[in-house]
Amino acid sequence: MPAITRIDQIPTSHTIFPASSHPDLQHPGAVHHGWNTGRQLLLHAAGSPLAKPTTGNAQPLRQQVITDLRTLTPHLDAVAGPLTLALHVSAVQQPPADAGTTALIPLISEALADLGAWGIRAPLPEHLDLIARSVHALIPCMPD
């Protein structure tokens, strides 16, 4: 598996979570939908040509999330690993919207266990706040 070093290298849900990996993932559901939605939001925020075109009446919430993600750092690709961790936490573990950085650390550890084969490594301490802010930005677009 190639290492994820740019936003446009984040794979789709069926690639990263094949049905054979867990019984709950045999049929597309909230995890798949959340992952693919969050991935598209990150692709749009990074200005990737892989982002699916949005319609003229794109949901205002999604537009706000894209704007919020763009304000995290001027170079989203430079933090593709931490953003992939944030995507995993948001889509898979779905913490409460008010979860603080300390509460997210165990969830980040779980994400690392799932994403280690994709070249995602433990985040630097200075990336923890970025991950928390990314999770808070993505959570409103995650399915219930």
N, C-alpha and C positions, 0 to 999 in steps of 0.2 A: 504494500500500500504506500502510495506516495505521501510524504509529509505535507501537512497543511501549513503553508507558509504565506498564502495570500487568500483573501476572502473568496475569490472565484475558484479556489480549490476545495472549498467545503462541499462535500458530496451530498447528494439527495438522501432522504431518510432511508430508502430501500437499500442503498449502498452501504450506509453506515450501520443500519439496523436490519440486516436480512432476517427474513421470517424464521430461519433456522437458529438464530441467535437467542431467541427467548419465546416461550409459548404465547405471551401477550402480544407479540409483534407479528403473529401469523396473518392478521388482517389489518389493513390500514385503520388507524384510529387517531386518537388525540395526539399521541407521540409523533406519528408520521406527519399529521397535519401541522402540528406546532413546529416541528423541525423544518418542514418545507416552507412554512410561512415565515419563520424567523430567518431562514437562509435567504429567501427572496428580499426581505427587508435589509439584511446586511449587504446583499449584492447591489441593491438600489443605493444604499448609503455610500458604498464604495465606488459607485459609478461604473459598475461592471457591465460589459456588453452581454453577459449571461443572464442579467436580470430580465424577467419577463416584462413586456411593456404593460404599463398601467393604463387603465381606461380614464377618460376624462372625469368620471365620477368616482375616482378611487376614494376609498374611505378616508375621511379626515384623520381618524385615529392613526391609520397606517402612515399617512403623510407626516404626521407629528412624530411618530416613532423614527422614521427615516431622518427627519431633521434632528431629533435628539441624538441619534447614533452618529450623525455627521459632526456634531459638536463635541464628541468625546475626545477626538484627536484629529489633527489634520491628515494623518496618514493611517487609515484603518488597516491597510495591508500589513503595516509594521507590527500590529497587535492581533494578527489573525488567530494565533493560538489562544490568547485570553478571550477573544470574542467567540471562538468556537466553544470554549468552556462555558461562557455565559449562555450561548445558545442551548447547549446541552442542559444546563441547570434550568433554564426557562421552559424548555419543551418536555424534558423527561421528568425532572423532579417537581416542577411547578410550585415553587415556594410561594408563601403569601407575599403580596405586593409590598408589605412593609418590612420584609426580612432585612435585617442589617447585615453588614459585612461578616461579623462574627458568626451569625447563624448560617451564612452561605458557605463557610469554609468546609464543613463536612460534605456538603453537596458538591462542592468543587472537587473534593477528593474522590467522590464517587464518579464524577465526570472524567477525572484523570484515568481511573481504572478502565472506563469504557473507551477512551480516546487515545490511550498510550500507543496503540498500534498505528495511529495516524500521525505520529510524530509530535503529539501535543505533550508538552512537559509541564512540570509544576510552574505556576506563575511566579514571577518575581514579586516581592512584597508590594512594590509600587503599582503592580497591576491589579491588586485585590479591589481597590476602589473602582477602577475602570470596569472590572467584571461586575461588581455590585451595581454600578450605574447602568451597565448594559442590560443586566437582568431586569432592573426596574423599568428600563425603556421597553424591553420586549414583552414583559408579562401581560400588559393589557391586550396584546394581539394573540395570546395563546388561547386555544379552545378550552372550554370548561371540562 
